[in-house]
Amino acid sequence: MENTLREWEIKPIKGETKLCATSQESMLDFVRNIFGLESYFRVTTSYLTKSRALLQNYTILEVPKEIPAPKMVACHTMPYPYAIFYCHSQLTESKVFKVLLQGQNGDRVDALAVCHLDTSAWSHDHISFRVLRIEPGTSPVCHFFPADNLIWLPSPIQD
């Protein structure tokens, strides 16, 4: 819980807007603020087609499909006594992909992945740089979204 509180106190990186969403209403207000009050949007997440094992190795079954979007809002669950989300949006270019995975035990996952194409404003201490052994701004950083995280994307205007 202390780490969650500490995360929310960290200043946003250049071009990032963030919010600690403590309710669905505050999350929707944040998304509307990013996309525009009159805009349409959709939410998506990763999901298991079966659910037997939490940790296992996965294989990508198909070429990832890009979900075109000029903007996105990511909302990550955070450990806390009640449901809260760390939501953020960045001005730098990111791409969203739908990826079909299969686990060692046959589980299938329709997963979402995001690739951040410009990481030059990120902290040198970001975990991604330590894991990937790269420096900020030298390479895109891609990651999968767990099933309890949300990605909000603008939708075309509805008739």
BAFI-3210 file (N, C-alpha, C; in Angstrom, 3 decimals, decimal comma, padded with zeros to 6 digits):
// residues 159
n [1|2|3|4|5|6|7|8|9|10|11|12|13|14|15|16|17|18|19|20|21|22|23|24|25|26|27|28|29|30|31|32|33|34|35|36|37|38|39|40|41|42|43|44|45|46|47|48|49|50|51|52|53|54|55|56|57|58|59|60|61|62|63|64|65|66|67|68|69|70|71|72|73|74|75|76|77|78|79|80|81|82|83|84|85|86|87|88|89|90|91|92|93|94|95|96|97|98|99|100|101|102|103|104|105|106|107|108|109|110|111|112|113|114|115|116|117|118|119|120|121|122|123|124|125|126|127|128|129|130|131|132|133|134|135|136|137|138|139|140|141|142|143|144|145|146|147|148|149|150|151|152|153|154|155|156|157|158|159]
n.u [000,826|001,995|003,794|002,000|000,849|003,173|003,789|001,758|002,482|004,650|006,000|004,517|005,933|007,471|004,999|003,103|-000,073|-001,671|-003,689|-005,025|-007,438|-010,190|-012,730|-015,254|-016,487|-014,582|-012,577|-013,841|-014,312|-011,670|-010,848|-012,615|-011,666|-009,145|-009,745|-011,705|-014,756|-017,032|-016,411|-016,409|-015,619|-013,917|-013,393|-010,926|-009,444|-007,087|-007,855|-008,404|-009,005|-009,288|-008,718|-006,356|-003,668|-001,541|001,130|003,185|005,008|004,482|003,501|003,532|000,896|-000,075|000,629|000,945|-001,842|-002,237|-004,001|-005,322|-004,947|-005,171|-004,749|-004,439|-005,558|-004,259|-005,116|-004,145|-004,500|-004,001|-002,336|-004,305|-006,599|-009,141|-010,716|-008,729|-007,282|-004,373|-004,247|-003,163|-001,957|-000,004|001,696|003,606|004,284|002,574|001,837|-000,847|-001,483|-003,191|-002,746|-002,540|-002,002|-000,588|-000,426|001,904|000,388|-001,775|-003,605|-005,233|-004,756|-006,168|-004,400|-003,425|-001,023|001,227|003,310|005,714|007,012|008,764|010,892|012,460|012,001|011,586|012,399|015,743|015,883|013,748|012,100|011,893|014,176|016,225|015,544|015,523|018,028|018,740|019,012|017,214|015,207|016,546|015,383|012,194|009,812|007,986|005,095|002,980|-000,488|-001,979|-004,931|-006,632|-006,186|-006,897|-007,397|-008,197|-009,589|-010,075|-013,105|-014,537|-016,816|-020,153|-023,156]
n.v [-001,188|001,206|001,586|002,057|004,518|006,066|005,910|007,454|009,956|010,620|012,833|013,475|012,270|014,209|015,352|013,585|012,808|012,111|010,183|009,197|007,040|006,695|005,891|004,703|006,833|008,920|007,847|007,740|010,497|011,382|010,054|011,253|013,853|013,574|012,614|014,353|016,016|015,447|013,170|009,752|006,604|003,506|000,685|-001,737|-004,935|-007,514|-011,005|-014,292|-017,323|-019,700|-020,614|-021,669|-021,703|-019,377|-018,475|-019,120|-020,103|-018,500|-018,678|-016,753|-016,868|-015,770|-013,150|-010,102|-007,835|-004,530|-002,031|000,685|003,917|007,291|008,316|007,121|005,828|004,408|002,276|001,022|-001,506|-001,113|-002,113|-001,925|-001,294|-001,109|-001,054|000,638|002,646|003,382|005,700|006,849|008,955|009,580|012,046|011,312|009,067|005,993|002,544|000,235|-003,199|-006,229|-009,477|-012,879|-015,459|-018,588|-020,710|-022,937|-025,018|-025,108|-023,091|-020,212|-016,804|-013,750|-011,160|-007,806|-005,498|-002,809|-000,563|001,714|004,235|006,357|006,833|008,705|010,692|009,331|008,197|007,352|005,332|003,673|000,557|-000,903|-000,271|-001,410|-004,141|-004,649|-003,821|-001,357|002,111|005,185|006,354|004,987|002,749|001,322|000,499|-002,246|-003,809|-006,262|-006,197|-006,980|-008,969|-007,542|-004,893|-001,856|-000,528|002,417|003,598|005,934|006,004|005,828|008,414|007,951|007,224]
n.w [000,000|000,743|-001,374|-003,459|-002,712|-002,776|-005,513|-006,641|-005,838|-007,330|-009,662|-012,862|-015,967|-018,612|-020,798|-019,928|-018,521|-015,543|-013,210|-010,102|-009,963|-008,054|-008,311|-010,608|-011,869|-011,624|-013,214|-015,763|-016,129|-016,357|-018,723|-020,555|-020,392|-021,570|-024,200|-025,077|-024,384|-025,946|-027,291|-028,493|-027,053|-026,326|-024,181|-023,478|-022,689|-021,707|-021,970|-020,680|-022,413|-021,261|-017,856|-016,014|-015,067|-013,461|-013,844|-016,514|-019,464|-022,603|-026,080|-029,016|-031,228|-033,609|-035,998|-034,359|-034,149|-034,992|-033,237|-034,411|-033,089|-032,213|-029,713|-026,329|-023,183|-020,372|-017,727|-014,721|-012,307|-008,811|-005,808|-002,994|-000,256|-001,418|-004,697|-006,932|-009,538|-011,398|-013,702|-016,878|-019,541|-022,417|-024,358|-026,163|-028,915|-029,010|-029,589|-029,883|-029,547|-030,404|-029,323|-029,881|-027,700|-026,598|-023,850|-022,156|-021,139|-022,803|-022,413|-023,742|-024,557|-025,309|-025,660|-024,764|-025,856|-025,407|-027,097|-026,365|-028,144|-027,837|-025,350|-024,217|-022,276|-019,967|-016,629|-015,806|-014,000|-014,447|-014,368|-016,755|-018,266|-016,809|-016,925|-019,717|-020,357|-021,576|-022,564|-021,800|-024,495|-026,517|-027,643|-028,512|-025,926|-025,056|-023,635|-022,092|-021,084|-018,022|-017,261|-015,569|-016,053|-017,876|-021,173|-022,688|-025,642|-028,322|-030,216|-033,528|-034,635|-033,678|-035,464]
ca.u [000,000|002,900|004,302|000,915|000,788|004,402|003,660|000,873|003,126|005,712|005,649|004,392|007,021|007,128|003,979|002,194|-001,147|-002,019|-004,736|-005,357|-008,894|-010,746|-014,103|-015,504|-016,802|-013,350|-011,884|-014,533|-014,034|-010,290|-010,844|-013,290|-010,763|-008,069|-010,271|-012,656|-016,049|-018,032|-015,864|-016,802|-014,449|-014,188|-012,411|-010,582|-008,510|-006,686|-008,670|-008,083|-010,088|-009,350|-007,979|-005,875|-002,372|-001,224|002,451|003,685|005,546|003,501|003,967|002,694|000,324|-000,323|001,251|000,136|-002,663|-002,249|-005,286|-004,981|-005,534|-004,340|-004,497|-004,891|-005,447|-004,026|-005,485|-003,550|-004,924|-002,942|-002,654|-004,919|-007,719|-010,306|-010,335|-008,246|-006,515|-003,420|-004,557|-002,270|-001,907|001,218|001,664|004,513|003,606|002,485|001,011|-001,570|-001,584|-003,900|-001,829|-003,060|-000,957|-000,951|000,447|002,449|-000,649|-002,878|-004,389|-005,106|-004,987|-006,239|-003,686|-003,137|000,330|001,475|004,702|006,031|008,027|009,724|011,074|013,552|011,675|011,403|013,473|016,784|015,664|012,556|012,367|012,029|015,541|017,061|015,199|015,909|019,423|018,810|018,971|016,038|015,221|017,329|014,607|010,824|009,561|006,670|004,703|001,625|-001,386|-002,703|-006,379|-007,379|-005,842|-007,776|-006,917|-009,281|-009,250|-011,151|-013,863|-015,085|-018,091|-021,309|-024,290]
ca.v [000,000|002,353|001,779|002,648|005,937|006,694|005,989|008,569|011,223|010,880|013,816|012,866|012,555|015,235|014,933|012,602|013,233|010,922|010,312|008,074|006,923|005,984|005,500|004,621|008,192|009,698|007,274|008,223|011,932|011,496|009,637|012,324|014,998|013,277|012,445|015,414|015,767|014,935|012,038|008,378|005,790|002,127|000,138|-003,118|-005,556|-008,874|-012,000|-015,706|-018,153|-020,703|-020,036|-022,735|-021,410|-017,948|-018,232|-020,117|-019,529|-018,372|-018,554|-015,913|-017,743|-015,041|-011,833|-009,141|-006,915|-003,184|-001,359|002,088|004,874|008,490|008,519|006,039|005,990|003,128|002,260|-000,144|-001,743|-000,895|-002,747|-001,011|-002,009|-001,122|-000,952|001,919|002,516|004,403|005,970|007,851|009,125|010,269|012,713|010,631|008,045|004,611|001,679|-000,809|-004,426|-007,404|-010,583|-014,181|-016,245|-019,909|-021,135|-024,293|-026,002|-024,996|-021,869|-019,159|-015,456|-012,611|-010,185|-006,468|-005,021|-001,419|-000,222|003,135|004,439|007,364|006,740|009,632|011,495|008,433|008,150|006,340|004,257|002,888|-000,885|-001,400|-000,100|-002,407|-005,471|-004,752|-003,376|-000,272|003,476|005,929|006,931|004,217|001,660|001,247|-000,417|-002,874|-004,653|-006,795|-005,735|-008,044|-009,002|-006,583|-003,539|-001,375|000,435|003,204|004,056|006,689|005,303|006,728|009,039|007,075|007,880]
ca.w [000,000|000,761|-002,735|-004,244|-002,352|-003,272|-006,978|-006,986|-005,519|-008,302|-010,687|-014,201|-016,895|-019,596|-021,750|-019,327|-017,627|-014,769|-012,194|-009,236|-010,071|-006,904|-008,644|-012,045|-012,336|-011,796|-014,364|-016,963|-016,265|-016,834|-020,130|-021,313|-020,416|-022,526|-025,555|-025,401|-023,744|-026,884|-028,046|-028,189|-026,759|-025,924|-023,250|-023,797|-021,756|-022,049|-021,281|-020,855|-022,938|-020,198|-016,745|-015,147|-014,461|-013,455|-014,398|-017,446|-020,689|-023,675|-027,453|-029,867|-032,248|-034,854|-036,072|-033,605|-034,941|-034,422|-033,065|-034,656|-032,146|-032,104|-028,285|-025,475|-021,734|-019,711|-016,308|-014,078|-010,929|-007,826|-004,517|-002,039|000,374|-002,303|-006,111|-007,444|-010,769|-011,811|-015,108|-017,457|-020,987|-022,798|-025,657|-027,080|-029,700|-028,542|-030,424|-029,159|-030,330|-029,908|-029,547|-029,467|-027,054|-026,067|-022,770|-022,210|-020,809|-023,751|-022,190|-024,756|-024,046|-026,218|-024,843|-025,277|-025,620|-025,782|-027,371|-026,200|-029,160|-027,394|-023,896|-023,868|-021,087|-018,819|-015,644|-016,033|-013,027|-014,785|-014,359|-018,131|-018,733|-016,129|-017,440|-021,120|-020,467|-022,565|-022,033|-022,252|-025,837|-027,494|-028,234|-027,979|-024,806|-025,214|-022,502|-022,088|-020,035|-017,313|-017,520|-014,746|-016,467|-018,941|-022,166|-023,278|-026,993|-028,978|-031,261|-034,548|-034,274|-033,856|-036,129]
c.u [000,877|003,450|003,262|000,833|002,012|004,339|002,821|001,498|004,236|005,191|005,530|005,609|006,538|006,130|002,984|001,161|-001,560|-003,036|-004,791|-006,882|-009,418|-012,200|-014,220|-015,779|-015,535|-012,538|-012,510|-014,295|-012,630|-010,209|-011,495|-012,391|-009,649|-008,600|-011,176|-014,036|-017,076|-017,570|-016,479|-015,527|-014,892|-013,094|-012,156|-009,565|-008,089|-007,636|-008,249|-009,269|-010,293|-008,565|-007,555|-004,588|-002,096|000,117|002,871|004,278|004,468|004,199|002,993|002,221|000,130|000,461|000,367|-000,600|-002,678|-003,676|-005,003|-005,705|-004,623|-003,947|-004,921|-004,752|-005,289|-004,394|-005,035|-004,103|-003,720|-003,324|-003,117|-006,105|-009,009|-009,835|-009,960|-007,387|-005,560|-003,645|-003,604|-002,346|-000,654|001,062|002,575|003,797|003,705|001,622|000,397|-001,719|-002,452|-003,038|-002,461|-001,899|-001,480|000,077|000,914|001,376|-001,867|-003,766|-004,161|-005,458|-005,071|-005,669|-003,565|-001,708|000,416|002,968|004,849|007,220|009,090|009,801|012,128|013,268|011,502|012,615|014,470|016,587|014,459|012,925|012,574|013,472|016,491|016,812|015,718|017,374|019,605|018,788|017,705|016,244|015,952|016,511|013,172|010,741|008,132|006,371|003,270|000,840|-002,030|-004,209|-007,153|-007,001|-006,693|-007,030|-008,139|-008,777|-010,388|-011,809|-014,293|-016,435|-019,237|-022,443|-025,565]
c.v [001,261|002,642|002,421|004,145|006,690|006,889|007,197|009,921|011,583|011,837|013,119|013,186|013,605|014,668|013,921|013,303|011,999|011,246|009,037|007,990|006,067|005,591|005,382|006,001|009,003|009,169|007,771|009,709|012,159|011,154|010,712|013,556|014,791|013,272|013,584|015,042|015,129|013,690|010,712|007,591|004,404|001,702|-001,305|-003,635|-006,910|-009,841|-013,406|-016,424|-019,363|-020,087|-021,137|-022,374|-019,916|-017,662|-019,409|-019,386|-019,542|-018,254|-017,654|-016,765|-017,074|-013,737|-010,853|-008,175|-005,551|-002,673|000,127|003,019|006,087|008,801|007,263|006,453|004,596|003,264|000,933|-000,287|-001,565|-001,578|-001,713|-001,738|-002,024|-000,838|000,479|001,650|003,693|004,581|007,040|007,828|009,919|010,895|012,015|009,465|006,662|003,844|000,594|-002,005|-005,452|-008,602|-011,870|-015,030|-017,616|-020,304|-022,560|-025,350|-025,901|-023,790|-020,893|-017,823|-014,511|-011,446|-008,848|-006,113|-003,574|-001,254|001,293|003,424|005,455|007,342|007,730|010,467|010,631|008,503|007,054|005,141|003,384|001,417|-001,448|-001,329|-001,092|-003,798|-005,657|-004,373|-002,370|001,059|004,175|006,492|006,118|003,152|001,744|000,258|-000,923|-003,738|-005,116|-006,206|-006,929|-007,904|-007,980|-005,133|-003,156|-000,450|001,094|003,758|004,878|005,832|006,306|007,281|008,093|007,860|007,667]
c.w [000,000|-000,637|-003,633|-003,966|-002,880|-004,792|-007,385|-006,709|-006,497|-009,371|-012,045|-015,059|-017,898|-020,604|-021,204|-018,462|-016,859|-013,686|-011,376|-009,218|-008,923|-007,126|-010,161|-012,631|-012,568|-012,981|-015,665|-017,196|-016,826|-018,325|-021,000|-021,436|-021,450|-023,960|-026,007|-024,893|-024,661|-027,643|-027,604|-027,923|-026,350|-024,956|-023,631|-022,782|-022,305|-021,356|-021,653|-021,464|-022,029|-019,048|-015,781|-014,424|-014,538|-014,132|-015,271|-018,643|-021,764|-025,024|-028,204|-031,032|-033,599|-034,832|-035,286|-034,528|-034,253|-034,344|-033,239|-033,675|-032,030|-030,660|-027,548|-024,022|-021,163|-018,238|-015,702|-012,666|-010,015|-006,519|-003,496|-001,405|-000,459|-003,722|-006,482|-008,668|-010,921|-013,314|-015,628|-018,973|-021,296|-024,177|-026,658|-027,739|-029,043|-029,525|-029,555|-030,090|-029,617|-030,296|-029,027|-028,963|-026,668|-025,020|-022,949|-021,959|-021,733|-023,532|-023,338|-024,121|-025,232|-025,432|-025,559|-024,912|-026,088|-026,005|-027,269|-027,108|-028,768|-025,871|-023,394|-022,614|-019,834|-017,892|-016,000|-015,107|-013,351|-014,919|-015,765|-018,623|-018,075|-016,702|-018,860|-021,381|-021,602|-021,837|-022,530|-023,657|-026,888|-028,220|-027,708|-026,812|-024,943|-023,996|-022,679|-020,932|-019,351|-017,527|-016,700|-015,023|-017,667|-019,893|-022,776|-024,604|-027,572|-030,041|-032,311|-034,088|-034,613|-034,535|-035,344]
res [m|e|n|t|l|r|e|w|e|i|k|p|i|k|g|e|t|k|l|c|a|t|s|q|e|s|m|l|d|f|v|r|n|i|f|g|l|e|s|y|f|r|v|t|t|s|y|l|t|k|s|r|a|l|l|q|n|y|t|i|l|e|v|p|k|e|i|p|a|p|k|m|v|a|c|h|t|m|p|y|p|y|a|i|f|y|c|h|s|q|l|t|e|s|k|v|f|k|v|l|l|q|g|q|n|g|d|r|v|d|a|l|a|v|c|h|l|d|t|s|a|w|s|h|d|h|i|s|f|r|v|l|r|i|e|p|g|t|s|p|v|c|h|f|f|p|a|d|n|l|i|w|l|p|s|p|i|q|d]
***
